[in-house]
């Protein structure tokens, strides 16, 4: 049992898989969300085969159950998305309710609405169970708040903006916005169709056909790395693309430091951490009108948006950045102010901690 003088315990349940959710969890811990509380990270998912994923899910549930029974944990912060994640989290929510442990369900799924709307009755039942039986539901934008409220009866749906590591904030202070012979662009995210990387290849091909050549796209992320490299080579676009693959730490910091524009032409999203990293580091953003992105970039003051799946519009927006004097700097500076006001660690850590203080 928990000793009388021990701090309240918080279990953080989420994935070890490389990507946005893992980055959010790491940022929460580093930024002090759980300072003053005993906290335990429990991995319920990873980049492994099905058998090992099932074993990991079962082991993580046993770990959480033991912590609750021993009085080590009184609050569980569950990070989830869609598909299999909902089934796993429904079991965690059930155990927490049974053992009288408070639950925060933190929704990250970029394709959550589409998945729910196209799913059968059993899956929709599980979704409603998770949402209705959590004490709080955290979502990434007003768009997702409205959607969750439309399918659940939980009154405690809170918008908690993702925030990047504060280490990127210092990049802005050193940013050089003077005109460069080559504009450095950055794609930062999972390399695959959902993030629109192949639309970006088509857009760059269109720009080449118009003899536009004063830019380069660095591609950093996991996923279909070799497929993308092969496509870039087959389209003879190697001079425009540098496909790096997964990056962390100093390499990621350097890319944000040297880049001028973030390109993220996603087909589905919540509110990508990459966009907020770009805001904090002083990059202009070009993305799409999906998920929570228009809530953050509601006009050209904070970035440029196009419809998803339209390479011609994407090429036009890239050209607008390249040809409009001072646009990159103007957008980057305004986005940095928006970040400081709404998306910084300082603002959002306190929003989360206010719930933890009430619940734990």
N, C-alpha and C positions, 0 to 999 in steps of 0.2 A: 504493500500500500504506500501511497505518497506520504512522505513525512510532512508535518505541519508547516515547516519553514521552507519547503521546496517551492520554487516558482511553478506556476501553471505550465502544463505541457501542451504543445501543439504538434500534431502529426501533419506532415506535408506529404501528400500522396500524389505521385505523378510519374512521368516517363523519364527514362535515361536516354531516350533516342535523341540524336542530334537534331536541333531545330528550334523553332520559336518557343514552344512550351517549356522546354528545358532551359532556354535562355531566360525566360520570365522567372522561373523558380529560382535560378541562380541569382538573378538580379534582386529578387525579393530578399533573399538571405543576406547578400552583400550590402544592400542598402539599409538594413536594419529593421525590416518589417517585424521580425521575431525577437528583437533585442529585449532582454528582460524576461523572456520566456524560455523554458527548456523546449527545444525543437528537434524533431526527428524527421529526416527525409526518408521516405519509404518508396522505393521504385516498384511500381506495379506493371511496368511495360518497358521493353527495350527492343533494339534492332536484332532480334534473334528469330529462330524458326518457331513454328506454331507450338510444338511440344514444350519448348523452353519458355515461351510466353505464358502458356497455361500454368507451368510450374511456378514462374515468377509471380503471377497474379495470386496463386494460392498461398505462396510463402509470404507475400506482402500482407495479405489479409490476416494470416495467423500472427504476423508481427504486430499489426495494428491492434488486433484483439487482445494480445498479451499486454501491450502498453496500457490499454484502457482498463483491463481487469486489475492490473497492478497499481492503478491510480497515477500512472505517469503522464497520461494524456486526458484532457477534458474537451479538446477541440480538434477537429479534423478538417484540414484545408485540402479539399479534393480538387485536383486539376484534371479536367476532362475535355473531350472533344465530341466525337460522333462514332457511329458504327460500333465496333467492339468495345470502345471506351465506355459507352453508355451501359452496356451489359455488365462490365467490370464494376463501374461506379455504383450501379444499382445495388450490388451485393455489399459494397462498402457502406452505402447509406443505410441499408437494412440493419447491418451489424451495429452501426453507430446509434441508430434509433433504439435498437434492442438494449444496448448497454448504456443508454442515456448520455451519449457523447454528442456535443453540438457539432453541426456540419456546415461548412461553407463549400458550395459547389461553384468552382470557377470555370466558366465555359469559354473554350478557346476555338471551337470548331468552325473553320471557315466555310465549310459546306454543310453546316448543321441544319439550316432551314431546308435546303434542297433535299437532304437525306431524310429528314422527318416527313416532309410533304410527300415524298415518293415511297415511304416505307409502309409496311403492313401494320395491322392492328397490334401485334405483340410488341414490335419495336416502339410504336407510339405510346403504348402503355408504359413501357420501361422509361421512356423519356419523361412522361408526366410524373411517374413515381419519383424519379431523381429530383426533378424540379420542385414538386410539391412537398417532398419530405425533407428537403434541405432547409436549415434555419435561414440561410442567406444564399442567394444566387448572385455571383459576380459576373458581369458581362462587359464587353469591351467598348460599347458605344451605345448611343441612344437608339440606333437602328435595332441592335440586338436586344435592348431592353424592351422595346415595343413588341418584338417578335416573341420573346419569352413570356411576356404578360398575356399575349394572345393565345398561348397554348397551355398556360398553367394558372393556378390560383394563388401562387406564392406572392404575398404582398411585399416581401423584402428582396427586391431585385435592385441591385446597385450597379451603377456604372463605375468600374475601376479601370482606368486607362492603363494599358501596358506602359512601361517605361524602360528605357535602356539603362545600361550601366552608367553611372555618373562619370566614369573615366573618359567617356567620349566628349563630355561637355567642354573640356579644355581645348579640344581641336578647334572649336569656333574662334577662340581668342587669337589663334595664330593663322587664321584662314587668309589666304592671299586670293583676292578676287580680281586681280589684274588679268588682262586678256592674255590667253595662252595660244601658242600655235596649234596645239592639239587639246581639245576638250576631253577630259577624262570622265567617262560614265561608268556606273557601277550597277550591276545586277547582283543582289544579295538575297538569296533565298533558295528554296528547294528547286532543283533544276528538273522541270517537267512541265507538262501541258497546263496544269492548274495555275501555275505562276506566270504563264504567258511567254515563256522563253522562246518558243518557236514562232510566235507572232513577232517577237523582237528580231529574230533572224530575218523574217520576211520584210520587216520594216527597214532594216539596215540594207538589205538587198535593193529595195526601192530607192534608198538614198544614194547608193552607189550608182544606180542607173541614171541618177540626176547629177552625177559627178560631185557629190558632196563627200569630202574626205578628211575634214579637219576634226575628227573625233575617233575615240577608241572606246570599246566596251569591255571592261573587266568583269568576268562572271565568276562569282564565288558562291559556293553552296554544295550540298550533297544531292544525290539523286542520279539523274541520267547524264552523268558527266561525259562518258565515252560516246554515247549517242549524239550528244551535242557537238563534241569535237569532230566526229565523223561528218555530221551535217554541215558544219562550218567549212570543213575542208572540201566537201563535195560541191558546195556553192561558191568556192574560191573567195571566202570572206576572212581568211586568216589575218589579213592586215587590219581588219576592223575589230576582231575579237581576240581576247586573251582568256581562255577558259582555264581557270585556276583550280576549281574544286573547293572542298571544304576548307574553311579558314577559321582560326581562333586567335585570341590573344593579340600579340604584337602585329601579326600579319593583317588581321582585320582592322586594327587601329591604323596601320599605315595606309590601307586602302581607303578608309574614310578620310584620312588626312589629305590624300592626294587627289581624291575624286571631286568633281564639280556637280554632278547630277546623279541621283539615284533613279534607276529605271525599274519599275515593278508593275508590268502590265497584266496583273492577275485576273483570272476568271472568277474566282471566289475568294473571299477573305473575311477575317474578323477585322482587326486593325493591326497590321503587321508590325512587329517590333523593328523591322528594318527601316520602315518609314520614320519611326520615332528616333532611331539612331541617326538617321540622316538629318532630321530636324535639329537634334542636339549638336551635331558636328558641323552644321553649316552647309549642307548640300541642298540644292534645289531638287524637288521631287517631281517625277512624271509617273503617274499611276492610272488606275481605272476607277470607274464609278461602280464599285461593288462593295457589299458589306458595310463596314463602318468607316471606310476611307472617305466618302463624301462628308461625313460628319466632321472630320479633321481638316479636309481640304475643300472648303465650300465655295471657293472662287479662285481666280488666278492670283490672288494676293499671296496665297500660301503654297501654291504648286499648280501644276497642269494635270488635268484629268481627261481621259478619252474613254469611249465605250470599249469593253473588253472584246477581244477577238477581231479587231479591225487594224491590221498592219498599216494601212494607208493613213489612218488617223494618227496612229502612233508615230509614223514617220513625219507627218506634218507637225506634231508637237515637238519632236526632237529638233526639227528644222527651226521652229519658232524660238527655242532656247538658243540655238546656234546663231541665229541671225538678228535677234533683238538685243541691242546694246543695253547692257546693265540689267537684263531680266534675271539672269542667274543670281546675281548678288541681291537684287531686290527681293526675290522670292525666298532666298535662303535666310535673309535677315528677318523678314516678317515671320517665317516659319519658326525661327529660333525664339522669337517673342511668344508665339503661340505655345511652343514647347515649354517655355519657362512658366507660363501661366497655368497650363492645363495638364501637361504630360510629364513633368519632371518627377524625379524620385521624391523630392521634398514634398510635393503636393500629394502624390498618390500613396506614399508610405503612410502618411497620417490618415488618409481615408480608410486604408485597410486596418490600421491599428485601432481606429475608433470602433470598428466592428469586433476585433479580437478582444479589446478591453471589455466590451459589453457581453460577449459570448463566453469568454474563458473564465 
